[in-house]
Amino acid sequence: MSREQEVQRQAAVTEAAMASIRRKEQSQLAGGYALMAGTMSFGEASKGRGVFPAIVHGAKLLCIAFAFLVPNYLVWSLLL
């Protein structure tokens, strides 16, 4: 194998590796954009009237109740 052929082979390998890196970065960016699009659409869908906003509101109330009741229950069950 001559030196020129080796240089060409190494250039091809390097280009393939860089293309792989670019594809991976593109995939990560696309995942981030998809996550943001889902979050934004969820926020818009949870406003207004209908079944979905009611479910979201109920879930919020459930989380708030959980945050208030669990510490009280733990104190009551462990200390009293």
SVG drawing of the C-alpha trace seen along z (x, -y; Angstrom):
<svg xmlns="http://www.w3.org/2000/svg" viewBox="-65 -29 69 31">
<polyline fill="none" stroke="black" stroke-width="0.4" points="0.0,0.0 1.5,-3.3 1.6,-6.4 -1.1,-8.2 -3.5,-5.3 -3.0,-5.2 -3.6,-9.0 -6.8,-8.6 -7.9,-5.6 -7.3,-7.7 -9.2,-10.6 -12.1,-8.4 -12.0,-6.9 -11.8,-10.4 -14.7,-11.6 -16.8,-8.6 -16.1,-9.2 -16.9,-12.9 -20.2,-12.1 -21.1,-9.7 -20.4,-12.4 -22.5,-14.9 -25.4,-12.4 -25.2,-11.8 -25.2,-15.5 -28.1,-16.0 -30.1,-13.2 -29.5,-14.8 -30.7,-18.2 -33.8,-16.6 -34.6,-14.9 -34.3,-18.2 -36.5,-20.0 -39.1,-17.2 -39.1,-17.4 -39.6,-21.2 -42.4,-20.8 -44.1,-18.3 -43.8,-20.5 -45.1,-23.5 -48.1,-21.6 -48.9,-20.2 -48.8,-23.7 -51.2,-25.0 -53.5,-21.9 -53.8,-22.2 -55.3,-25.6 -58.9,-26.4 -61.9,-24.1 -62.4,-20.5 -61.5,-17.1 -57.7,-17.3 -57.5,-20.6 -59.7,-19.2 -57.4,-16.1 -54.4,-18.4 -56.0,-20.5 -57.0,-17.4 -53.4,-16.1 -52.1,-19.4 -54.5,-19.3 -53.5,-15.7 -49.8,-16.6 -50.4,-19.6 -52.5,-17.4 -49.7,-14.7 -47.1,-17.3 -49.1,-18.6 -50.4,-15.2 -47.4,-12.9 -45.1,-14.9 -47.9,-15.1 -48.6,-11.4 -44.8,-10.6 -44.6,-12.8 -47.8,-11.3 -46.7,-7.7 -43.1,-8.0 -43.1,-10.5 -46.5,-10.1"/>
</svg>
